[in-house]
Amino acid sequence: MRVHVIHAHPVETSFNRTLFRTAIEGLQSAGHEVDPLNLYEEGFSPVLTREERLNYHDVPGNVTPAIKPYVDRLQAADALVVVHPVWNYGYPAILKGYFDRIFVPGVSFTMEGGGDRGKLVPCLTNIKKVAFVTTYGGNRWRTWVMGDPPRRIAMRWGWVTFKTRPKYLALYDMNNVSPGQLNGFLGNVRTTLSQF
């Protein structure tokens, strides 16, 4: 498969960057073709512009020259892996901005019947498998109390956008786990994605 791997962490020496490299290694070991996208190194702008918002429902005019290369990569993929930290119980701003700008009507979904009340129909049916690989500073209990928004959104959003149930690989309380637990999580990511 052609797997688009998206990464959202600004620090090259971070554990999350190691997860990104590990995900790629695991996929390549299974013979998959990997298309990596590091949003920070790419200099991706997460800001939805006024023009983009005004033309949001104007299919296909909403795919501007600024976002077309990202749309093309997404539409060329057979699978998607998103590697990111959880900050303040949400996605990093750069990743949320990527979703806001790239996952527009006509790319990730259409509204059958028109308007906001139409039936939402997934468009990214080319993507057969999805995985989220993430780390949390908060422990599992505290995250559960907060409702674990990133997990909930990823799991529900997968059905709506891709018509497939994503894998969700999460390391909670990462700042307080042992080196052995960090390595164990890396091993789990490598193994899971080598069987993707």
LINSUL-V970270 format. One record per backbone hydrogen bond with DSSP energy under -0.5 kcal/mol. CO is the residue of the C=O (numbers start at 1). NH is the residue of the N-H. E is the energy in kcal/mol with one decimal. If there is no record, write none. Layout:
CO|NH|E  CO|NH|E
This chain:
1|3|-0.7  1|33|-2.4  2|4|-0.5  2|78|-3.2  2|79|-1.6  3|5|-0.6  3|35|-3.0  4|6|-0.6  4|81|-2.6  5|37|-3.1  6|83|-3.3  7|39|-2.3  8|85|-0.8  10|12|-0.6  11|14|-1.5  14|18|-1.5  15|19|-2.1  16|20|-1.9  17|21|-2.2  18|22|-2.6  19|23|-2.8  20|24|-2.0  21|25|-2.5  22|26|-2.7  23|27|-2.3  24|28|-2.8  25|29|-2.2  26|30|-0.7  27|30|-0.9  27|32|-1.9  28|31|-1.8  32|34|-0.5  33|3|-3.3  34|36|-0.6  35|5|-1.8  37|7|-2.9  37|39|-0.8  38|42|-2.5  39|43|-0.7  39|44|-2.3  40|43|-0.9  44|46|-0.6  46|48|-0.6  47|49|-0.5  49|53|-2.2  50|54|-2.7  51|55|-2.0  53|56|-1.2  55|58|-1.7  57|59|-1.5  58|62|-2.0  60|63|-2.0  62|64|-1.4  64|67|-0.8  64|68|-2.0  65|69|-0.6  67|70|-0.7  67|71|-2.2  68|72|-3.0  69|73|-1.7  70|74|-2.0  71|75|-2.7  72|76|-1.2  74|77|-0.9  78|128|-3.2  78|129|-0.9  79|4|-2.5  80|131|-2.1  81|6|-2.9  81|83|-0.5  82|84|-0.5  82|133|-3.0  83|8|-1.9  84|135|-0.9  85|87|-0.6  85|92|-0.5  86|137|-0.6  87|90|-1.1  90|87|-2.3  92|95|-0.8  92|96|-2.4  93|97|-2.7  94|98|-1.5  95|99|-2.3  96|100|-2.5  97|101|-2.5  98|102|-2.8  98|103|-0.5  99|103|-1.6  102|104|-1.9  104|107|-2.3  104|108|-2.1  104|109|-0.8  108|123|-2.1  108|124|-0.8  109|106|-3.6  110|112|-0.8  110|121|-2.9  111|114|-2.0  112|119|-2.4  115|118|-0.8  119|112|-3.2  121|110|-2.1  123|125|-1.4  124|127|-1.5  126|128|-0.8  129|80|-2.3  130|167|-2.6  131|82|-2.7  132|134|-0.5  132|169|-3.1  133|84|-2.3  134|171|-2.0  135|86|-2.6  136|174|-2.6  138|173|-2.4  139|143|-2.3  140|144|-2.4  141|145|-2.4  142|146|-1.6  143|148|-2.2  144|147|-1.2  148|152|-2.4  149|153|-3.0  150|154|-2.5  151|155|-2.6  152|156|-2.1  153|157|-3.1  154|158|-1.6  155|159|-0.8  156|160|-1.6  157|161|-2.9  158|162|-1.9  158|163|-1.1  158|164|-1.3  159|163|-0.5  161|124|-1.0  164|166|-0.6  167|132|-2.5  168|170|-0.7  169|134|-2.8  170|172|-0.6  171|136|-2.9  173|176|-2.2  174|177|-0.6  178|182|-2.1  179|183|-2.6  180|184|-2.2  181|185|-2.1  182|186|-2.2  183|187|-2.4  184|188|-2.2  185|189|-2.5  186|190|-2.6  187|191|-2.7  188|192|-2.7  189|193|-2.5  190|194|-1.7  191|195|-0.8  192|195|-0.7  193|196|-1.0
